[in-house]
Amino acid sequence: MKGKTIRKIVLWVLAVLILLAGAFFAVGYFYYAKILRNYITETVSRESNGLYKAEIGNLYLNLVAGNLTIDRFSLLPDTAFYRAHSTTDTLSPLLIRLTINQFRIRGFHVMDAVKNRKIEMQRIRFIGPEITVFRMRIPPKSSEDKKKEKMTSIPLPKGLTSIAVKEFLIENAKLDFVDCSKDSITRNSFPVCNISVRNILVDSAHQGQKRLFNADDISITLGAYSLPMKNGMNTLSFGEIGLSSGSEDVYIKDFHLEPMFNKHDYTRKLGYQTDWMDIRINHLRFHHMNFRKLLFEGKMQAELVEIDSLLLDDYRDKRIAPRPGFKPPMPQDAVRNLKTYLRIDTLVLKHGKASYAEQTGETPGTLFFDNMSASLTGLTNDSVLLNAGLVSELKGTASLMGKGKLDISVRFFFGDKRNTFTFSATMGPLDLTEINPMLSNLLPARVVSGKLVKLEVPLVYANEDVSTGKLLFYYDNLSVDVLDKKQTVWTKIKTGVINFAANDLIINNSNPSKAGKMKTGVIQFSRDKEKGIINFLWKSALSGLKSTMGFNSKAQKDMIRDEKQQVKEANRKEKKEANKKDTSKKEPNKQEKKEKKKKKQ
């Protein structure tokens, strides 16, 4: 009986305890949830000085497990409040509007927060939020405001010793960026955005000097994105953009700069001649980017930029008049005049292909380069480095028309005000009939036969005005046909005479000739300042090719004459020195003969 009585008492006690616990958690579920809701809304309004307000739907709290779930959470900025107080208060020019379908906190140690004033959470998770970032107009700052350091860490709230969050997730977010800083408002939308932040630690020891915003890593991924360019002629789009502050990397997939009009209409819409360019990059990656410099100083600084699988389609309609008064800058000027600080230690291109078409008649002349790879070192507008004489070097290789291998090296002196640079190149071998798709549509001529053994440009010195150098064109069995579409009796006779003169009188069949004589071309070209550097390089090389064939400008003839004069002068000095040596050898012989005569006597 006693055993049964004890068991009954124990069961009744357990039942009462369960009822009390249930009552406690039932009250906590409704009462503490209400308290927490009020606390969050009041704290947001107070800490933001009225700039933000929070709206909370259903709130579910589990004190034992440390779990919190909120449905329909909104953080709303007051843009009118910002405009009214931006000149008198230190408000951030970036405002955020946040609407979340569901907000979860897992592993929140409530008792530790109460006893030790520590907040520790395993995970904070936002599911399907809509985020709008407003960039507001920045009021003029006083000299005192400019001296203030920008915040690089999360401030520790009063009354707490530390905050630690293992994982912070924003999943499947929709991100809008609204720029209100100018006269007209622009909006850019990212339909898919994911943000992951690992190991956030806020305490007195971690002030953000080494860990950006107190986190080991901040990773952001943005989905497909497209926007029209300011000129209204092109569209810029990306398949995916991602960055990681931990690895200091940024990548862009499926970059595409696409003209909004076809090749015929593009320049006619603009009203002047320019390049129609369609650019695709499969993968673009920035390694070891300095996010601190970018965020807080607006400086673009990376150790390595990789461009993988570039596709460039470039077309110029030369039947349209050039842009009046337009003078494209040299690369050195363009880099030096950038408003943003730029420093990229190395830029690498892999697996590239570029085609160029130029039209002067009914059909455009075309050529293409594939198997392109290149590296550029020292791309910067850092005035200290430029004044110290930094030399930026571009080295590249490609296949002309898929067959003739081209190697080129360009050295830029970015600090030089005359935009000095040098370049050298080699190419070959190549069947010269491969260039007819370009040659025959731009000039009344075509290559009948010929093999390029090697084309060599040893070294060309150039600046923003002129280029000078040498060109060696090794070829065999070259024959050129001059075309004339109006084949009357007279033009047939004229064409025949020109072809005879070109092939038998001016152009050697081979270079070096059968006698072993090498004809060297002279490069001398005055830059057309209404054209870009690619035109400058091409026309410089073309001047050397023409010189090899015997077509020389007055400046080239003067260079050839001066060089011959220098050679004659050098030969004359050599002969003079040789005669002196012969004379000095004869003098001892005369003396020896005199001594022999004396001995005989």
Secondary structure, 3 states (H helix, E strand, C coil): CHHHHHHHHHHHHHHHHHHHHHHHHHHHHHHHHHHHHHHHHHHHHHHCCCCEEEEECCEEEECCCCEEEEEEEEEEECHHHHHHHCCCCCCCCEEEEEEEEEEEEECCCHHHHHHHCEEEEEEEEEECCEEEEEECCCCCCCHHHHHCCCCCCCCCCCCCCEEEEEEEEEEEEEEEEEECCCCCCEEEEEEEEEEEEEEEEEECCCCCCCCHHHEEEEEEEECCEEEECCCCCEEEEECEEEEECCCCEEEEEEEEEEECCCHHHHHHHHCCECEEEEEEEEEEEEEEECHHHHHHHCCEEEEEEEEEEEEEEEEEECCCCECCCCCCCCHHHHHHCCCCCEEEEEEEEEEEEEEEEEECCCCCEEEEEEEEEEEEEEEECCHHHHHCCCCEEEEEEEEECCCEEEEEEEEECCCCCCCCEEEEEEECCEEHHHHHHHHHHHCCEEEEEEEEEEEEEEEEEECCCEEEEEEEEEEEEEEEEECCCCCCHHHHHHHHHHHHHHHHHHCCCCECCCCCCCCEEEEEEECCCCCCHHHHHHHHHHHHHHHHCCCCCHHHHHHHHHHHHHHHHHHHHHHHHHHHHHHHHHHHHHHHHHHHHHHHC
